[in-house]
């Protein structure tokens, strides 16, 4: 959680917030930035006025990027099933 806060939120989101830019951060329901009320990421979001909402992870209906991962996932699964002889 600290890495996400320090390496993603601080350098990326904070400058936008300081400039008064309006945006909402979409996050999947990853435990690193979600559920717990005393979570350091949720605390950081609240202290800095960053609005976020949780999306269904892996749902192509709500997250268009998931469709882009379909082909690479199938390729990797195929390679794993074929085994080491193909490498």
PEVEN-V811640 format. One record per pair of residues at least 6 apart in sequence whose ideal C-beta (glycine too) atoms are under 8 Angstrom apart, sorted by the first residue. I is the first residue (numbers start at 1). J is the second residue. D is the distance in Angstrom with one decimal. If there is no record, write none. Layout:
# PEVEN-V811640
i = (I	I)
j = (J	J)
d = (D	D)
This chain:
# PEVEN-V811640
i = (1	1	1	1	1	2	4	4	4	5	5	5	9	9	9	9	9	13	13	13	14	16	17	17	17	24	24	24	25	25	25	25	25	26	26	26	26	27	27	27	27	27	27	28	28	28	28	28	28	29	29	29	29	29	30	32	33	33	33	34	34	36	44	45	45	55	55	56	56	57	58	59	60	60	79)
j = (32	33	39	40	41	40	32	33	41	40	41	44	41	44	45	48	50	25	48	50	48	23	48	49	50	51	52	53	45	50	51	52	53	52	53	55	63	33	34	52	53	54	55	54	55	56	57	58	63	35	54	55	56	57	57	41	39	41	42	42	54	42	50	51	52	62	63	62	63	63	66	66	66	67	86)
d = (5.1	6.7	6.6	5.1	5.3	6.6	5.8	5.9	6.0	6.0	5.4	5.2	7.1	6.0	7.7	7.9	7.4	6.5	7.5	5.8	6.5	6.1	5.6	6.2	6.1	4.8	6.6	6.5	7.6	6.0	7.1	4.1	7.9	7.1	6.3	5.4	7.8	5.5	7.1	5.4	7.4	5.8	6.9	6.9	5.4	7.4	3.6	7.7	7.4	7.6	5.0	7.3	7.1	5.4	6.8	7.0	6.8	4.1	7.2	7.5	6.0	7.3	7.6	7.7	5.6	5.0	5.7	5.3	7.5	7.7	6.0	6.6	4.2	4.9	6.8)
